Amino acid sequence: MGYIRSILAAFLVLALVGCSSPSFFRASSLSSNIQDVNVTSIVISKKNRRMYLFDGKTVLRSYKIGLGSEPVGDKKVQGDGKTPEGLYYIDRKNPKSRYYLSLGISYPNSADKAEAQALGKSPGGDIFIHGEDTKPHFFKRDWTAGCIAVKNREIREIYALVKVGTPILIHP
């Protein structure tokens, strides 16, 4: 009888340790409270390589990000490898993204188009917040063509929390 109690106690301890791990709390808090989370804006800090989800002035979530292959400076034209800077909004969701899931950013706006036109170039487009590429980029922090990249597990959460129409402010 003492042997069975020891085994049951060991299973109980393992269950409690497993349930108290950070990943358990993240998953349970997301699934049980997702209706309670209200993302009113997204802020990107290119310099700090961080994305923040806000409810008003309260930071709800923060993520490490990867940027375009030429991360310093504002996107001017198609193919420059830069991530745009300025105020945009989430204009679409793509559940069949090449990069797992993605949220479209409303780049280019009218000012971006005018700036590129003055240079005689196309401003480009199809800028997204998305997950990881199928090819690993272990040693390359900024690998996209101008998009904002996060881990696949993070884009799942972001995709669930962010609605089309949410403003996104991208700082240098």
LORO-426121 format. One record per residue (C-alpha): residue number from 0; residue in one letter; chain; x, y, z. Coordinates in pm, 1 decimal, m for minus. Layout:
R  resi  resn  chain        c1        c2        c3
R   NUM     a      A         X         Y         Z
...
***
This chain:
R  resi  resn  chain        c1        c2        c3
R     0     m      A       0.0       0.0       0.0
R     1     g      A     288.1     239.1      83.2
R     2     y      A     437.1     170.4    m263.1
R     3     i      A     114.0     272.4    m439.1
R     4     r      A      90.5     591.8    m229.7
R     5     s      A     449.1     678.7    m327.1
R     6     i      A     370.4     632.8    m696.8
R     7     l      A      51.1     837.8    m668.4
R     8     a      A     236.3    1111.1    m479.2
R     9     a      A     506.6    1117.7    m749.7
R    10     f      A     244.0    1152.4   m1023.3
R    11     l      A      72.9    1429.7    m828.5
R    12     v      A     400.7    1621.7    m790.5
R    13     l      A     479.4    1579.3   m1162.5
R    14     a      A     131.1    1698.9   m1255.6
R    15     l      A     161.1    2005.1   m1032.3
R    16     v      A     506.7    2091.6   m1165.2
R    17     g      A     386.4    2050.8   m1523.5
R    18     c      A      83.6    2269.8   m1461.2
R    19     s      A     292.6    2541.3   m1297.5
R    20     s      A     533.1    2577.4   m1587.7
R    21     p      A     528.1    2915.6   m1768.1
R    22     s      A     401.9    2757.3   m2090.7
R    23     f      A      99.3    2614.5   m1908.6
R    24     f      A       6.3    2954.6   m1766.4
R    25     r      A      56.9    3128.3   m2102.7
R    26     a      A    m161.9    2879.6   m2286.6
R    27     s      A    m432.1    2869.9   m2020.7
R    28     s      A    m445.5    3247.1   m1977.1
R    29     l      A    m469.3    3296.7   m2352.9
R    30     s      A    m741.9    3039.7   m2413.0
R    31     s      A    m952.3    3122.5   m2108.0
R    32     n      A    m921.3    3502.2   m2123.4
R    33     i      A    m895.7    3574.6   m2494.3
R    34     q      A   m1238.2    3741.8   m2495.6
R    35     d      A   m1119.1    3970.6   m2215.1
R    36     v      A    m814.4    4093.6   m2409.2
R    37     n      A    m876.1    4409.8   m2610.0
R    38     v      A    m585.0    4511.5   m2832.3
R    39     t      A    m640.5    4876.0   m2925.1
R    40     s      A    m302.0    4937.8   m3090.3
R    41     i      A      31.0    4786.1   m3186.4
R    42     v      A     362.1    4968.6   m3144.0
R    43     i      A     685.6    4855.5   m3308.7
R    44     s      A    1027.8    4972.9   m3194.3
R    45     k      A    1264.7    4888.6   m3478.6
R    46     k      A    1568.3    5001.8   m3279.1
R    47     n      A    1481.8    4773.0   m2986.5
R    48     r      A    1345.8    4493.1   m3209.7
R    49     r      A    1023.8    4478.3   m3002.9
R    50     m      A     652.9    4469.2   m3077.3
R    51     y      A     402.6    4574.5   m2811.2
R    52     l      A      28.9    4507.2   m2802.9
R    53     f      A    m160.5    4775.5   m2610.1
R    54     d      A    m501.7    4818.4   m2454.1
R    55     g      A    m512.5    5196.7   m2424.6
R    56     k      A    m189.4    5287.7   m2242.6
R    57     t      A    m141.5    4939.8   m2091.4
R    58     v      A     106.6    4699.4   m2250.9
R    59     l      A     m64.2    4360.9   m2283.3
R    60     r      A     209.5    4165.8   m2460.3
R    61     s      A     565.8    4219.2   m2584.9
R    62     y      A     755.4    4018.2   m2848.4
R    63     k      A    1106.3    4008.8   m2995.8
R    64     i      A    1093.3    4073.2   m3370.3
R    65     g      A    1296.2    4038.7   m3685.2
R    66     l      A    1279.0    4306.6   m3954.9
R    67     g      A    1373.4    4363.1   m4317.1
R    68     s      A    1725.2    4278.9   m4428.4
R    69     e      A    1811.0    4654.1   m4422.3
R    70     p      A    1647.7    4753.7   m4093.6
R    71     v      A    1777.9    5109.7   m4051.3
R    72     g      A    1568.2    5378.0   m4218.0
R    73     d      A    1219.1    5405.4   m4359.7
R    74     k      A    1098.2    5196.1   m4652.4
R    75     k      A    1103.1    5408.8   m4967.7
R    76     v      A    1075.6    5172.1   m5263.9
R    77     q      A    1006.4    4812.8   m5351.9
R    78     g      A    1303.9    4584.7   m5295.2
R    79     d      A    1496.9    4810.3   m5054.3
R    80     g      A    1472.5    4552.4   m4772.8
R    81     k      A    1345.9    4814.0   m4528.1
R    82     t      A    1052.5    4795.8   m4287.4
R    83     p      A     824.0    5101.2   m4319.5
R    84     e      A     796.7    5361.4   m4044.3
R    85     g      A     485.7    5554.1   m3954.2
R    86     l      A     119.8    5503.5   m3870.9
R    87     y      A     m64.8    5223.5   m4051.6
R    88     y      A    m338.5    4976.1   m3961.7
R    89     i      A    m394.9    4602.1   m3985.6
R    90     d      A    m588.0    4564.3   m4309.9
R    91     r      A    m621.5    4186.0   m4349.3
R    92     k      A    m555.3    3844.2   m4198.0
R    93     n      A    m399.3    3560.6   m4394.0
R    94     p      A    m452.4    3210.7   m4248.7
R    95     k      A    m265.2    3050.3   m4541.1
R    96     s      A      54.9    3253.2   m4522.4
R    97     r      A     383.4    3115.4   m4649.4
R    98     y      A     508.5    3215.5   m4303.6
R    99     y      A     248.7    3025.4   m4097.4
R   100     l      A      m3.9    3305.1   m4025.6
R   101     s      A      12.3    3673.7   m4109.7
R   102     l      A    m148.4    4011.2   m4052.7
R   103     g      A    m136.4    4262.1   m4338.0
R   104     i      A     m12.6    4616.4   m4274.6
R   105     s      A    m170.9    4896.6   m4480.8
R   106     y      A     160.6    5002.4   m4639.9
R   107     p      A     185.0    5196.8   m4868.4
R   108     n      A     m26.3    5493.0   m4763.3
R   109     s      A     m72.9    5799.0   m4987.3
R   110     a      A     243.7    5969.5   m4857.1
R   111     d      A     449.9    5655.0   m4921.8
R   112     k      A     312.1    5632.4   m5276.7
R   113     a      A     388.3    5999.2   m5348.3
R   114     e      A     743.5    5965.1   m5214.4
R   115     a      A     814.1    5660.5   m5429.9
R   116     q      A     652.2    5822.1   m5734.3
R   117     a      A     879.6    6125.2   m5693.2
R   118     l      A    1172.4    5881.8   m5715.5
R   119     g      A    1020.4    5720.2   m6023.9
R   120     k      A     982.7    5388.2   m5840.8
R   121     s      A     716.0    5159.9   m5698.4
R   122     p      A     669.7    5179.4   m5320.4
R   123     g      A     619.8    4804.4   m5297.5
R   124     g      A     360.8    4649.8   m5072.4
R   125     d      A     255.4    4326.1   m4904.3
R   126     i      A     412.8    4416.5   m4571.1
R   127     f      A     300.8    4176.9   m4296.6
R   128     i      A     350.8    4071.2   m3938.0
R   129     h      A     416.6    3700.5   m3983.1
R   130     g      A     563.5    3382.4   m3841.7
R   131     e      A     881.5    3199.6   m3926.3
R   132     d      A    1013.0    3092.8   m4264.1
R   133     t      A    1043.1    2721.1   m4333.2
R   134     k      A    1418.7    2778.3   m4369.7
R   135     p      A    1578.4    2843.2   m4030.6
R   136     h      A    1745.0    3179.8   m3978.3
R   137     f      A    1936.3    3089.4   m3662.6
R   138     f      A    2213.9    3344.3   m3713.5
R   139     k      A    2026.4    3616.4   m3900.1
R   140     r      A    1812.0    3851.2   m3691.5
R   141     d      A    1671.5    4063.3   m3976.1
R   142     w      A    1585.5    3840.0   m4268.5
R   143     t      A    1253.5    3951.6   m4417.4
R   144     a      A    1194.1    4159.9   m4729.9
R   145     g      A    1053.1    4439.0   m4508.8
R   146     c      A     800.6    4251.8   m4294.3
R   147     i      A     796.0    4203.9   m3918.0
R   148     a      A     866.3    3844.7   m3811.5
R   149     v      A     792.8    3666.1   m3483.1
R   150     k      A     801.0    3303.7   m3370.2
R   151     n      A     516.2    3081.1   m3491.9
R   152     r      A     379.6    3031.7   m3138.9
R   153     e      A     371.6    3411.0   m3101.8
R   154     i      A     196.9    3480.4   m3432.8
R   155     r      A     m73.9    3232.9   m3325.5
R   156     e      A    m140.9    3449.9   m3020.7
R   157     i      A    m110.8    3780.5   m3209.3
R   158     y      A    m338.5    3652.5   m3487.9
R   159     a      A    m603.6    3557.4   m3229.8
R   160     l      A    m581.6    3886.7   m3038.3
R   161     v      A    m552.6    4150.7   m3312.6
R   162     k      A    m851.4    4260.2   m3518.4
R   163     v      A    m853.7    4403.9   m3868.7
R   164     g      A    m853.3    4783.2   m3833.9
R   165     t      A    m613.8    4791.5   m3536.9
R   166     p      A    m366.6    5082.1   m3572.8
R   167     i      A       5.3    5000.2   m3584.5
R   168     l      A     271.2    5264.7   m3518.5
R   169     i      A     618.4    5169.3   m3642.0
R   170     h      A     898.2    5372.1   m3480.4
R   171     p      A    1258.0    5387.4   m3611.3
***
